[in-house]
Structure formats: structure tokens, C-alpha cells
Amino acid sequence: MKLRTILIDDENKAIQVLRNILERFSDDIEIVATANSVTTGLEVIARHEFDILFLDIEMQDGSGFTLLRQLPEIPFEVVFTTAFNQYALQAFKVNAIDYLLKPINADELFESIRRVQKRRIINGKNDRARLTSLLNEQKVSKLAVKERGKITFIEISDLSYIKADGVYSEIYCKNGQKYVTSCNLGHYERLIEEDGFKRIHRSYLVNLSEIKEYLTTDHLVVLHNGTFLPVSKPMRKEINNLISK
């Protein structure tokens, strides 16, 4: 089975060079899409299922690392392609399969492809899960919400609360906008718990700055927009202490 790939680089010439080399491995590789920025890269990633992402690091509208941090999950292997060698350590810290310096060497690229094939056979999804986890540990200022085939960027400071809905989550913004995503509440808790958000109930993650008052008798928090949210028994004392500060 062919490995489906996406190429992201802000230099069209670099994409064409990479495409020309990959076409030599036509029995193993299928290029499903290309993009020339972080923004368009996120768009093509949202639209396609694929196995390998060949990703430039320094681009006009951000870095390859920025792009990866915006993704809710990373179900593919990453090969960085760059003219700069100073990012190698950072790349391998997020468990990239390879780090290729430009100009791309065909033999090195061939070895990267073989390494992907071997990793997929031996390790399955374990490394990709680790990559997602490592990226989620990094502080972010925006959430990338994938909904109905598009990705919307939401400032974390604009969030009011997030509600669990089975394996899905409902994201509520201060302006009343609502988004439904396929990521569970635990995913968002790990991403933004250090940004002033608290899990007050197994079904609710709330922006603490949005809490107007705490009704201790009814065990409810009241948000500035008038929303009432329940507080679970294990969290009542902690929430009371936080509100009382």
C-alpha cells in the first residue's frame, strides 16, 4: 500500500524539488496535497487522510512547530525539511521521524521513507500518540477547532467554558459562539489548564475569570453571561477557596 503524503513549504521551488524526488518512489509514495504556509497547511491537513507530512520549519506566517501545536491529534509521521540545522533537537524532542537539511538528498529521503515504513509496522500508533502528547504539553495561545471540514482558531482568552458530550466537546465562547469538536474534554483540559481553566465537574471545564459567583447551597457557579454550571462534590472546597481569594 502506498504511503500518502502532504508537502508543506513556503517556497514553491522547494516543493517541486521534493515532489521530483518523491516521484522516483512512485510505487511507495502518493502525494495527495501541497501547501505553502501554516494557514493553508492546516486546511489541507483537515481535508485529507495521509501517512507522512513533509514539513518546512521557517515559513512566512509561522513555523512548522506552530502548525503541529494547532492540531487536535497527529495521526501521521512527520519529516522536517529545512535549510536550518538549529532546530534538529527540537524536532526530535517531538519525535519526528527524520530531519532533512536542504538541499534534499535523494538517498537520505529514501531512508526516511523506509524508516516510516518500519516504524508503522513495529510501533503502530504509539509514537504518534507520544508526539501529540509532547506537543500538547507546550503552552498555546489559541485552540484549533476542526468542525465540518474546516479549522477555526479561537483565542483561549475568548473561551467561557467547555462541556463534555460523550467523546465530543462543546466549546462556548464569551460572544455566545458555540463549536462542536471530536476531541474529548480531557484533551482540552491538558491544553489549557495552566491558562486559568478548571475542571469543576466531569462534564465541565470553565474559565475561572468568567465565574461571577458561587452558589454554595446549590453547588453551582454562575458565569458573567448568566450560565449556571454544576460543581462536583470533590471540587466544591477547592472552587470555594478559589472564588474566595
C-alpha positions, -999 to +999 in steps of 0.1 A: +000+000+000+013+034-009+022+060+017+000+091+013+019+123+018+014+161+021+042+186+014+042+219+032+069+246+024+066+283+017+090+280-013+073+266-044+107+256-058+114+235-027+080+217-030+088+210-067+123+196-058+108+174-031+080+163-055+105+153-082+125+132-058+094+115-043+081+106-078+111+083-081+094+062-054+061+061-072+055+026-061+056+036-024+045+072-023+014+092-034+014+130-030-022+139-020-017+177-014+008+206-011+006+239+008+029+269+011+020+283+045+009+273+080-026+285+073-031+266+040-012+237+055-038+233+083-065+235+056-051+206+035-044+185+067-081+189+076-093+177+042-071+147+037-062+114+053-025+107+049+006+089+064+035+113+061+038+151+065+070+166+049+071+199+068+093+230+064+101+248+097+105+285+090+076+299+069+062+334+064+032+330+087+047+308+114+068+277+120+062+240+114+061+236+152+034+262+154+014+242+128+017+210+147+006+225+180-026+237+164-037+201+156-060+182+180-042+150+171-013+138+149-022+105+132+007+106+108+045+107+107+064+140+105+096+145+084+110+180+088+127+196+057+146+228+063+176+248+054+184+254+091+201+229+114+195+246+147+160+231+151+171+194+150+170+189+188+135+205+190+124+183+161+135+151+177+120+161+210+086+159+193+096+125+179+098+135+143+107+105+121+136+125+104+151+159+100+164+166+064+185+196+055+181+213+022+191+207-005+174+174+000+195+143-007+176+116-025+193+088-006+185+104+028+149+109+017+147+072+007+160+062+041+133+084+057+106+066+038+120+033+048+121+044+084+085+054+082+075+020+068+095+003+096+081+024+123+045+019+112+050-019+113+068-020+146+053+008+167+018+013+152+002+043+168+024+046+199+048+071+186+022+093+171+003+094+204+036+104+221+041+132+196+006+145+202+012+144+240+045+162+238+031+190+216+001+193+239+025+200+268+036+232+251+018+264+260-006+276+233-025+309+229-051+296+205-072+265+200-075+250+165-111+237+163-118+213+135-155+214+127-174+204+095-143+202+074-127+235+084-104+247+111-112+277+132-087+294+155-101+306+189-082+327+213-080+309+247-089+342+264-122+343+244-134+310+259-161+308+285-164+271+292-162+237+275-188+210+280-183+172+275-207+155+252-197+119+252-165+116+231-172+151+217-169+185+233-190+217+230-169+249+232-187+280+243-172+314+237-178+347+256-195+361+225-221+333+225-205+313+197-206+275+200-184+249+184-187+211+185-155+191+181-144+155+181-119+159+209-128+149+244-128+172+274-096+157+287-077+168+256-087+205+262-080+202+299-044+192+292-040+221+267-054+250+288-055+240+325-025+264+330-043+293+314-068+298+342-092+269+334-105+244+359-124+211+356-152+218+380-172+187+370-166+157+349-186+174+322-174+210+325-141+229+321-146+265+329-126+298+325-122+309+362-122+345+352-157+340+338-172+330+372-193+357+387-204+339+419-206+305+435-239+294+450-226+272+478-261+258+488-269+247+453-233+239+443-235+260+411-212+286+396-228+315+378-209+329+348-209+365+337-232+356+308-258+341+332-250+304+326-253+281+356-228+252+358-227+224+384-197+218+407-190+182+416-186+172+452-148+166+451-143+201+436-165+221+459-140+230+486-113+240+460-137+261+439-149+278+471-113+286+480-106+299+445-136+321+444-130+335+479-095+347+470 
